[in-house]
Amino acid sequence: MRIAVFGGIGRLAKEFVLSAVSSSHEIAWFLQPGDEPGLTDNQHLRVVRGATNDISKYQETVSGAASVFVSFDPLHTDPRQFVYQQKMIVLAMKRESVSRL
């Protein structure tokens, strides 16, 4: 299954990505420039780097995804940024025809 992952390099996102790639899921992980996931190269992991205002990078991340996983840390993220990124993810999903449950 192809899974799009949004969320920085915190423990929950990393654990999810590690578990998914170990089960041979194809992962597209959106990270901001400067975020280093600390994961070794894996044929099932593709990191998409982009600024939070670049809708094309959100779309690249969700394109073809069967599932979207979002793991933002509300304690370390400005609430306005948190809400903005959620809106960008939903917009990208609509543009790429990725269903939202």
Backbone as ProteinMPNN parsed JSONL, in Angstrom:
{"seq_chain_A": "MRIAVFGGIGRLAKEFVLSAVSSSHEIAWFLQPGDEPGLTDNQHLRVVRGATNDISKYQETVSGAASVFVSFDPLHTDPRQFVYQQKMIVLAMKRESVSRL", "coords_chain_A": {"N_chain_A": [[0.836, -1.169, 0.0], [0.471, 2.233, -0.723], [1.44, 4.929, 1.216], [1.002, 8.176, 2.404], [2.843, 10.338, 4.425], [2.689, 12.814, 6.846], [4.247, 14.943, 9.043], [6.685, 15.79, 11.287], [9.896, 14.851, 12.434], [9.456, 13.492, 14.72], [8.953, 11.065, 17.387], [6.576, 9.44, 17.042], [5.891, 9.67, 14.277], [8.287, 8.693, 13.121], [8.342, 6.04, 14.153], [6.021, 5.033, 12.998], [6.668, 5.206, 10.247], [8.95, 3.509, 10.143], [7.774, 1.047, 10.88], [5.927, 0.737, 8.781], [7.561, 0.639, 6.427], [9.014, -1.627, 7.012], [7.113, -3.49, 6.643], [6.905, -3.518, 3.981], [5.399, -1.463, 2.814], [4.871, 1.282, 0.611], [6.211, 4.37, 1.193], [5.683, 7.828, 1.188], [7.117, 10.562, 2.486], [6.566, 13.654, 3.771], [8.687, 16.231, 4.477], [10.011, 19.153, 5.993], [12.493, 21.446, 4.707], [15.677, 20.855, 6.072], [14.82, 19.162, 8.089], [15.85, 16.115, 9.316], [15.405, 12.79, 8.939], [16.886, 10.658, 9.976], [16.863, 8.038, 9.242], [17.978, 5.078, 7.658], [18.755, 4.589, 4.18], [16.086, 3.313, 2.302], [14.389, 1.196, 0.161], [11.658, 1.429, 0.091], [10.985, 3.892, 1.021], [10.406, 7.256, 0.376], [11.447, 10.479, 0.581], [9.909, 13.576, 0.567], [10.738, 16.795, 0.164], [9.849, 20.023, 1.175], [8.637, 23.409, 1.374], [6.264, 24.638, 3.769], [4.304, 26.092, 2.492], [4.127, 25.24, -0.105], [2.129, 23.913, -2.254], [2.45, 22.085, -4.304], [4.301, 20.219, -3.393], [2.939, 18.983, -1.322], [0.956, 17.783, -2.861], [2.558, 16.088, -4.427], [3.363, 14.353, -2.44], [0.952, 13.072, -1.609], [0.009, 11.964, -3.949], [-1.342, 9.201, -5.55], [-1.63, 7.823, -3.187], [-3.008, 5.46, -0.92], [-3.64, 5.862, 1.62], [-3.412, 8.36, 4.169], [-1.317, 9.575, 6.617], [-1.137, 11.581, 9.411], [0.864, 13.255, 11.66], [1.306, 15.54, 13.599], [2.94, 17.483, 16.07], [1.306, 19.004, 18.486], [2.28, 20.317, 20.697], [4.736, 21.351, 20.059], [4.384, 22.791, 17.801], [3.379, 25.711, 16.202], [0.065, 26.68, 16.662], [-1.327, 27.988, 14.558], [0.187, 27.286, 12.328], [-0.136, 24.545, 12.389], [-2.913, 24.263, 11.826], [-2.942, 25.484, 9.292], [-1.294, 23.714, 7.786], [-2.817, 21.383, 7.905], [-5.009, 22.162, 6.366], [-3.74, 22.491, 3.905], [-2.986, 19.851, 3.365], [-5.497, 18.582, 3.099], [-6.472, 19.992, 0.868], [-4.559, 19.214, -1.077], [-5.113, 16.478, -1.13], [-7.726, 16.518, -2.197], [-7.197, 17.621, -4.737], [-5.663, 15.586, -5.815], [-7.387, 13.508, -5.863], [-7.605, 11.802, -3.618], [-9.237, 9.889, -1.343], [-11.025, 10.886, 1.576], [-11.616, 9.695, 4.722]], "CA_chain_A": [[0.0, 0.0, 0.0], [1.188, 3.505, -0.726], [0.997, 5.76, 2.332], [1.597, 9.507, 2.53], [3.063, 10.663, 5.836], [2.971, 14.208, 7.18], [4.645, 15.043, 10.438], [8.14, 15.932, 11.334], [10.798, 13.746, 12.725], [9.19, 13.043, 16.085], [8.95, 9.628, 17.644], [5.419, 8.755, 16.478], [6.041, 9.594, 12.816], [9.397, 7.78, 12.818], [7.932, 4.66, 14.445], [5.055, 4.642, 11.971], [7.402, 5.001, 8.99], [9.757, 2.289, 10.293], [6.872, -0.103, 10.85], [5.338, 0.614, 7.447], [8.55, 0.184, 5.439], [9.396, -3.003, 7.331], [6.035, -4.323, 6.1], [6.98, -3.305, 2.524], [4.519, -0.418, 2.306], [5.568, 2.385, -0.045], [5.986, 5.572, 1.996], [6.117, 9.159, 0.767], [7.16, 11.305, 3.746], [6.771, 15.087, 3.583], [9.506, 16.875, 5.511], [10.467, 20.498, 5.692], [13.94, 21.525, 4.538], [16.413, 20.857, 7.332], [14.433, 18.001, 8.897], [16.601, 14.901, 8.98], [14.698, 11.677, 9.577], [17.796, 9.752, 10.655], [16.61, 6.669, 8.817], [18.856, 4.645, 6.577], [18.086, 4.477, 2.886], [15.191, 2.176, 2.2], [13.754, 1.216, -1.154], [10.233, 1.704, 0.245], [10.819, 5.23, 1.59], [10.757, 8.408, -0.454], [11.267, 11.729, 1.319], [9.549, 14.738, -0.248], [11.091, 17.997, 0.933], [9.212, 21.223, 0.665], [8.184, 24.435, 2.31], [4.879, 24.395, 4.163], [3.377, 26.813, 1.617], [4.285, 24.73, -1.473], [1.078, 22.915, -2.46], [2.906, 21.038, -5.228], [4.99, 19.183, -2.608], [1.877, 18.232, -0.659], [0.346, 16.953, -3.896], [3.523, 15.046, -4.756], [3.363, 13.39, -1.338], [-0.286, 12.283, -1.558], [-0.338, 11.382, -5.249], [-1.378, 7.746, -5.595], [-1.691, 7.224, -1.845], [-4.239, 4.797, -0.477], [-3.848, 6.295, 2.992], [-2.628, 9.526, 4.579], [-1.043, 9.565, 8.051], [-0.704, 12.906, 9.865], [1.347, 13.196, 13.041], [1.907, 16.804, 14.013], [3.083, 17.623, 17.508], [0.705, 20.29, 18.839], [3.039, 20.974, 21.761], [5.919, 21.991, 19.499], [4.009, 23.415, 16.533], [2.507, 26.875, 16.33], [-1.283, 26.253, 16.28], [-1.702, 28.528, 13.252], [0.886, 26.462, 11.341], [-0.796, 23.241, 12.459], [-4.18, 24.384, 11.088], [-2.598, 25.773, 7.894], [-0.803, 22.509, 7.125], [-3.955, 20.475, 7.757], [-5.779, 22.644, 5.207], [-2.951, 22.192, 2.704], [-3.07, 18.404, 3.14], [-6.839, 18.293, 2.582], [-6.519, 20.537, -0.494], [-3.76, 18.332, -1.931], [-5.864, 15.23, -1.281], [-8.82, 16.781, -3.143], [-6.622, 17.791, -6.08], [-5.116, 14.299, -6.272], [-8.491, 12.54, -5.747], [-7.353, 10.848, -2.533], [-10.435, 9.911, -0.495], [-10.879, 11.218, 2.994], [-12.619, 8.94, 5.493]], "C_chain_A": [[0.883, 1.234, 0.0], [0.587, 4.407, 0.335], [1.748, 7.083, 2.3], [1.693, 9.831, 4.012], [3.41, 12.144, 5.959], [3.23, 14.262, 8.67], [6.148, 15.0, 10.461], [8.864, 14.671, 11.722], [10.651, 13.273, 14.167], [9.063, 11.53, 16.172], [7.79, 8.897, 16.967], [5.549, 8.6, 14.966], [7.149, 8.617, 12.435], [8.999, 6.323, 13.033], [6.939, 4.163, 13.4], [5.766, 4.326, 10.662], [8.229, 3.722, 9.062], [8.897, 1.033, 10.2], [6.321, -0.333, 9.45], [6.348, 0.107, 6.421], [8.999, -1.243, 5.736], [8.332, -3.991, 6.867], [5.903, -4.145, 4.594], [5.925, -2.352, 1.964], [5.39, 0.659, 1.654], [5.199, 3.67, 0.687], [6.534, 6.8, 1.285], [5.996, 10.035, 2.007], [7.51, 12.757, 3.476], [7.548, 15.645, 4.766], [9.894, 18.266, 5.056], [11.981, 20.488, 5.494], [14.621, 21.623, 5.904], [16.027, 19.726, 8.266], [15.211, 16.787, 8.418], [15.969, 13.727, 9.694], [15.605, 10.699, 10.313], [17.567, 8.29, 10.326], [17.559, 6.317, 7.681], [18.059, 4.568, 5.285], [17.263, 3.202, 2.843], [14.469, 2.283, 0.871], [12.267, 1.551, -1.084], [9.944, 3.108, 0.766], [11.295, 6.289, 0.61], [10.439, 9.656, 0.353], [10.989, 12.838, 0.315], [9.827, 15.958, 0.608], [10.429, 19.213, 0.309], [8.829, 22.172, 1.778], [6.708, 24.199, 2.609], [3.865, 25.132, 3.294], [3.447, 26.34, 0.166], [3.308, 23.58, -1.725], [1.539, 21.8, -3.39], [3.62, 19.91, -4.484], [3.994, 18.353, -1.801], [1.239, 17.273, -1.661], [1.27, 15.805, -4.305], [3.511, 13.954, -3.681], [2.119, 12.505, -1.363], [-0.635, 11.584, -2.862], [-0.247, 9.855, -5.215], [-1.495, 7.058, -4.254], [-3.056, 6.589, -1.583], [-4.619, 5.273, 0.925], [-2.953, 7.494, 3.277], [-2.546, 9.519, 6.102], [-0.495, 10.929, 8.436], [-0.346, 12.82, 11.337], [2.08, 14.489, 13.372], [1.93, 16.862, 15.527], [2.525, 18.981, 17.928], [1.444, 21.023, 19.953], [4.239, 21.748, 21.233], [5.657, 22.646, 18.14], [3.097, 24.59, 16.824], [1.107, 26.457, 15.857], [-1.732, 26.781, 14.924], [-1.061, 27.72, 12.139], [0.238, 25.084, 11.248], [-2.08, 23.253, 11.614], [-3.898, 24.619, 9.605], [-2.162, 24.502, 7.17], [-1.916, 21.486, 6.947], [-4.785, 20.871, 6.54], [-5.051, 22.338, 3.905], [-3.03, 20.701, 2.363], [-4.422, 18.054, 2.531], [-6.982, 18.805, 1.151], [-5.745, 19.643, -1.464], [-4.484, 17.011, -2.169], [-7.012, 15.405, -2.269], [-8.286, 16.879, -4.559], [-6.114, 16.484, -6.669], [-6.148, 13.163, -6.168], [-8.195, 11.421, -4.743], [-8.53, 10.989, -1.567], [-10.085, 10.237, 0.944], [-11.975, 10.498, 3.755], [-13.217, 9.793, 6.564]], "O_chain_A": [[1.925, 1.264, 0.655], [-0.624, 4.628, 0.36], [2.973, 7.112, 2.185], [0.741, 9.625, 4.765], [4.297, 12.655, 5.276], [2.49, 13.675, 9.459], [6.783, 14.246, 9.723], [8.465, 13.563, 11.363], [11.585, 12.73, 14.758], [9.068, 10.823, 15.164], [7.997, 7.838, 16.375], [5.337, 7.51, 14.436], [6.974, 7.803, 11.528], [9.284, 5.469, 12.194], [7.006, 3.012, 12.968], [5.5, 3.299, 10.039], [8.206, 2.927, 8.123], [9.257, 0.074, 9.518], [6.255, -1.471, 8.985], [6.021, -0.77, 5.622], [9.33, -1.991, 4.816], [8.605, -5.182, 6.715], [4.912, -4.567, 3.998], [5.591, -2.419, 0.78], [6.51, 0.912, 2.096], [4.023, 4.018, 0.791], [7.682, 6.822, 0.839], [4.896, 10.232, 2.524], [8.608, 13.065, 3.012], [7.114, 15.541, 5.913], [10.081, 18.514, 3.864], [12.677, 19.633, 6.041], [14.19, 22.379, 6.775], [16.807, 19.357, 9.144], [15.215, 16.479, 7.226], [15.989, 13.665, 10.923], [15.137, 9.976, 11.192], [18.024, 7.405, 11.049], [17.896, 7.161, 6.85], [16.831, 4.49, 5.306], [17.704, 2.146, 3.297], [13.991, 3.357, 0.504], [11.672, 1.919, -2.098], [8.782, 3.477, 0.934], [12.411, 6.238, 0.092], [9.296, 9.866, 0.76], [11.726, 13.021, -0.654], [9.217, 16.133, 1.663], [10.446, 19.406, -0.906], [8.713, 21.798, 2.945], [5.989, 23.626, 1.791], [2.674, 24.825, 3.355], [2.874, 26.986, -0.711], [3.616, 22.421, -1.446], [1.061, 20.672, -3.273], [3.548, 18.756, -4.907], [4.191, 17.152, -1.619], [1.008, 16.103, -1.356], [0.814, 14.679, -4.505], [3.636, 12.769, -3.991], [2.228, 11.296, -1.157], [-1.492, 10.7, -2.877], [0.799, 9.294, -4.89], [-1.463, 5.83, -4.187], [-4.099, 7.114, -1.972], [-5.758, 5.113, 1.363], [-1.873, 7.628, 2.7], [-3.565, 9.466, 6.791], [0.493, 11.389, 7.863], [-1.144, 12.372, 12.159], [3.31, 14.529, 13.42], [1.03, 16.343, 16.187], [3.189, 20.002, 17.749], [1.253, 22.226, 20.132], [4.709, 22.688, 21.874], [6.59, 23.007, 17.423], [2.151, 24.475, 17.604], [0.974, 25.929, 14.753], [-2.451, 26.086, 14.206], [-1.691, 27.487, 11.108], [0.084, 24.531, 10.159], [-2.3, 22.363, 10.792], [-4.548, 24.016, 8.751], [-2.615, 24.241, 6.055], [-1.951, 20.788, 5.934], [-5.214, 20.01, 5.772], [-5.678, 21.967, 2.913], [-3.129, 20.339, 1.191], [-4.487, 17.31, 1.552], [-7.556, 18.116, 0.308], [-6.231, 19.35, -2.556], [-4.47, 16.485, -3.282], [-7.246, 14.525, -3.098], [-8.851, 16.291, -5.481], [-6.133, 16.298, -7.886], [-5.811, 11.996, -6.366], [-8.496, 10.252, -4.987], [-8.786, 12.072, -1.039], [-9.009, 9.911, 1.445], [-13.155, 10.679, 3.452], [-14.077, 9.331, 7.313]]}, "name": "protein", "num_of_chains": 1, "seq": "MRIAVFGGIGRLAKEFVLSAVSSSHEIAWFLQPGDEPGLTDNQHLRVVRGATNDISKYQETVSGAASVFVSFDPLHTDPRQFVYQQKMIVLAMKRESVSRL"}
